[in-house]
Amino acid sequence: MPTLNIRNSPVDTRRCSAAAALCLCAGLIWLSGCAGTGRIELASLDFTSIDPPDPRIAKLDLSECYWWTDDDGRVWVALRRCFRSPFNDLLNFQFHMTLRFEKPPTGKARNYLVSRDELRAAVRIGPLESRFVSRTGIAALYRIDGGRVRGSLRMQVLREVSRLLGGWSKPSAYLLLGSFTAVPDRAAGEQIRAATEADGWERGADGDKE
């Protein structure tokens, strides 16, 4: 019976490896173009204690970023990164963040001053949950090709952590820096918005704290 010789020469192997690398890069570019990308950095502004909190900047790359305008003409940006551990639910990670600004840029770019309603974020690591609310800062949106929006932000946010017996911790201040490229997708963005405003964290809610 004839057999197939599947052994590749070194040249063939290198060609296959190069082709695979190109396919992987193309796939990553395609995925980032379809879902958007972003990165945020967080640093504690607690000047009363240290270790904890660590004197470090936490960094997170985001795998999804969407933008849209609502029925009132306001512009929204929604960002997400999730990881589900196949081994231990305590290692599951979810990050959802939304930004809301009064109007989209009329030209190529626009700056926005930030107050309490511009940002909401929800972070869950295993059973622990944190919520973030903007306090002050500045952000910018830039229109780019393909209907996408690029953004930058620098703001002070307040973080509260859920307590095991219910309720939330006292707010602690953080510096949040970020940049992103968002693709238009209202349906996907609204799902992220719902996660950031669930359980009484709606914008303008009475439960918001200074």
Steps between C-alpha positions, in 0.01 A plus 500: 500500500644839412572733785526876527829650607399782739852593604580855397838636404646782715407745224141372490479520879621859501253590226215340691602676821517835323162442338348404834643813662358717224160335536508553876592867462228549240249330727594719794474814288161387369373427851621831640337679207169328569493547877722801569787518744610701800717522808450653842737566789404549866701642789382546859479856633493383862751721685418366847633143468724286279571127449204470461422661269810413298694792347438364152303579188253227402468455124227324306472438125140498379373259236177680405415866449181635343342843449156629405264794545177462696156639418585825681809557288753414772807299408587180687814287512496149650810292582533141617749228593391162638683180590344175615731248665444136399637390837373729776209744507693709754730596213221626274544866403255751355560866421227724357527878455284761330556865421222746419553845349254769403551497121731335246768711333354728233838515329798269530546531878346627822607534863265426791521604863419210732277506807293234678296350218760450229644166620366183653705181535442160657780255579444147627776260606345176620237598761648846563359804323619859467319800355654817360336841453662803339563810708694747286731499201520544125445282194523538123341328202641495146319386188713268288447285192245223469248667731726436797572731792832534680503628857724607786412563863655613825276519803463449871259220587354366823509127571272307736539130583213266586486367856433133570211589731352750256554863416807676373827627643593862548599661165872516420649725232696382195661658197372338182679542167389342178492492122284302260378450146128427484290353220131588452272240662212615717361155577831370638561826685160496669579159651811645661308807613248280680781331694650832610169647618350191665404479869445869564803643319305686233623842400336761719383235750435611857749242623799674343746613763754776523 
